[in-house]
Amino acid sequence: MAHLLIRHKVESYAKWRPAFNEQAADRQAAGQEGEAQVFRSGDDPWEVLVLMEWDELERARQFAASDATREAMQAAGVTDEPTFHFLQGV
């Protein structure tokens, strides 16, 4: 089972969340399975973590590296360089 964990900071959660939700169909077309789990840091409300299940780890890597993903994050108000963790269930 493949997962993608993304950590980034946002200028406004209220701006970021609707933009993230609007991209659900694009993520699913790229290989995301099920619903994404979204978390906010208990210490920093501007830090957001997203955990998604993916059909294949390589497709998760392609999604993370794509220009479309970077552009969507920028438009949603991501303020720092996102950190991507590619995880394989054991």
N, C-alpha and C positions, 0 to 999 in steps of 0.2 A: 504494500500500500504506500503510495507516494503522497507527500504533503509539501506544501509551500508555506513557510512562515515569513511574513513581511513585517518589518518594524520601520516606522517613520514618524516624523513629527508633522503636524498640520497647523496652519494658521488659525483655523476655525473648524471644530468638529461639526458644527451646524452646516458649514459649507461642504466639508469633505464627505459626510455620510450620504447625502442625496446623490452626489456625483459617483460615489462608489456603487451605490445601489443601481444606478443607471447603466453601469458597465457589466451587470450580471450576465447578460446574454453573450457578450463578447468573451467573458472569462469561460463560460460554459462551452462555447464554440472552440475555445483554445484547449479544452481538456479538463476544466474544473468539474468536479462531481459534487453533488449535494450543495448544502448551504455553507457559506463562509462563516466562520466564527470571528467576531470582532471584539477586541478588548482595548480598554484604555488603562494606561498605567495608573496605579494608585498613588504614585508620587508625582507624576507629571501629566496633567490632563490633556496636554497637547501631543503626547506620545501615544500612537495607535499601533496595535499589533493585530494582524489578520492571519488566521490559520485556515488553509483551504486544502481539501483533499483533491488530488489530481489523478487522472487516469494513468499517466506515465511521467516519470521524473524528467525525462528529456523534454517533454512538451511543457512542463512547468518552467524549465530553464529557458526555453524559447520564448515563452510568454514574458518572463521577467526581463529578458534582454531586448524585447521588441521596442521600437520607437513608439508604437501606439500606446504601450503601457506607460512609458516615460511621459509622453504628452498628456495622457489622461491624469496621471498623478500630478503633474504640474498644474493642469487646469483645475484640479480639485483642491489645490492649495497646500500640497506637500512642500515643506520648507527646508528639508535637509535631504541628504543622500539616503535613499532607502537601503535597508539591509535585507537581503534575501537569504533565507536558509532553506536548503533543499533537503528534505528528510525522508528516509525510507524506514517503514515500520519493520520491527524485528520481533 
